[in-house]
Amino acid sequence: MPAGDLVLRRMAAPTRRLLSARELEERARAWQPWRGYAVMQLWRAAGAVRTVDAPPAANAQVTARRVPSRTTRYA
């Protein structure tokens, strides 16, 4: 469990405050043996919060990129 990870320390807190590394370790004891999955879920939740909170970029352009399929043959 990367207890020093700032994202995990913030996302594992019941409020928006930052947990200490020791507090995160204590909280993570209850997640054993599934701590790896808990880390993935906390990171996923942090990404969702970041996406929702992030303002749209000015002049953002979406460009499509052609990805060759597995059946595409090159000469």
C-alpha positions as CSV (number, residue, x, y, z in Angstrom):
1,M,0.0,0.0,0.0
2,P,1.7,3.3,-1.1
3,A,0.7,5.2,2.0
4,G,2.7,8.3,1.0
5,D,0.7,8.7,-2.2
6,L,-1.1,12.1,-2.1
7,V,-4.0,11.1,-4.3
8,L,-4.7,8.0,-2.1
9,R,-4.4,10.1,1.1
10,R,-6.9,12.6,-0.2
11,M,-9.4,10.2,-1.7
12,A,-9.5,7.8,1.3
13,A,-10.4,10.6,3.6
14,P,-14.1,10.9,4.7
15,T,-13.8,14.7,4.2
16,R,-11.8,16.7,1.7
17,R,-8.8,16.9,4.1
18,L,-5.6,15.1,3.5
19,L,-5.0,12.0,5.6
20,S,-1.5,11.4,7.1
21,A,0.4,8.3,5.8
22,R,-0.2,6.6,9.2
23,E,-3.9,7.3,9.0
24,L,-4.1,5.8,5.6
25,E,-2.2,2.7,6.7
26,E,-4.7,2.3,9.6
27,R,-7.7,2.7,7.3
28,A,-6.2,0.3,4.8
29,R,-5.9,-2.5,7.3
30,A,-9.6,-3.1,7.0
31,W,-9.2,-3.5,3.2
32,Q,-6.8,-6.5,3.4
33,P,-6.3,-8.6,1.3
34,W,-8.0,-6.3,-1.3
35,R,-5.8,-3.2,-0.9
36,G,-4.6,-3.4,-4.5
37,Y,-8.2,-3.2,-5.7
38,A,-8.9,-0.4,-3.3
39,V,-6.0,1.6,-4.7
40,M,-7.2,1.1,-8.2
41,Q,-10.7,2.3,-7.2
42,L,-9.4,5.3,-5.4
43,W,-7.3,6.3,-8.4
44,R,-10.3,5.8,-10.7
45,A,-12.5,7.9,-8.4
46,A,-9.8,10.6,-8.4
47,G,-9.8,10.7,-12.2
48,A,-13.6,11.0,-12.3
49,V,-13.5,13.9,-9.8
50,R,-10.7,15.5,-11.8
51,T,-12.6,15.1,-15.1
52,V,-15.8,16.6,-13.6
53,D,-14.0,19.5,-11.9
54,A,-11.8,20.4,-14.8
55,P,-12.9,23.3,-16.8
56,P,-13.1,22.8,-20.6
57,A,-10.0,23.7,-22.4
58,A,-10.1,26.8,-24.7
59,N,-9.9,25.9,-28.3
60,A,-10.1,22.2,-27.5
61,Q,-10.2,20.1,-30.7
62,V,-11.1,16.5,-30.9
63,T,-9.2,14.8,-33.7
64,A,-10.0,11.3,-34.9
65,R,-7.1,9.0,-35.4
66,R,-7.4,6.1,-37.7
67,V,-6.2,2.9,-36.0
68,P,-5.6,0.0,-38.3
69,S,-7.6,-3.1,-37.5
70,R,-6.1,-6.5,-36.9
71,T,-7.3,-7.6,-40.3
72,T,-5.6,-4.7,-42.1
73,R,-2.8,-6.0,-44.3
74,Y,0.1,-3.8,-45.3
75,A,1.9,-4.3,-48.6
